[in-house]
């Protein structure tokens, strides 16, 4: 059997029950609260997206987790923040992959190597099945960068533009 078909089978074998078992309702509440607390410290927006396996159309054309993360960045409107300072943290559970997609306002200030470093640091926890821990670490690392580059301006109204609850696909 080809590696493409093995990949397809692995992704299709994974279902919503597996995703919800690894990231249950209590974990979702904790992640939502962590994002909400983070966004009080900077003017950026963090959006979490957790997906068990890729959809058929992505698997059929042998798309990567990065391609799916870019699509979800658009679908979840992370690009549509007023200051272009949204960041998507995308987790593909079946492949133990985290992808970080930053809007152009953030990307101008934070080099890709910094995002790659954050993802690399999360890899071990993902391989060991500690998905919530990996996401917490990713939120904390992204928060530190947003605090540095997009601090809350005293007296300014800090609007929460995107949902804080993780998007489960």
Secondary structure as GFF3:
##gff-version 3
##sequence-region A 1 169
A	DSSP	alpha_helix	3	13	.	.	.	ID=ss1
A	DSSP	alpha_helix	16	22	.	.	.	ID=ss2
A	DSSP	alpha_helix	25	38	.	.	.	ID=ss3
A	DSSP	beta_strand	45	51	.	.	.	ID=ss4
A	DSSP	alpha_helix	56	60	.	.	.	ID=ss5
A	DSSP	alpha_helix	65	75	.	.	.	ID=ss6
A	DSSP	three_ten_helix	78	80	.	.	.	ID=ss7
A	DSSP	beta_strand	86	92	.	.	.	ID=ss8
A	DSSP	three_ten_helix	93	95	.	.	.	ID=ss9
A	DSSP	beta_strand	97	102	.	.	.	ID=ss10
A	DSSP	alpha_helix	104	107	.	.	.	ID=ss11
A	DSSP	alpha_helix	112	127	.	.	.	ID=ss12
A	DSSP	alpha_helix	131	149	.	.	.	ID=ss13
A	DSSP	beta_strand	167	168	.	.	.	ID=ss14
###
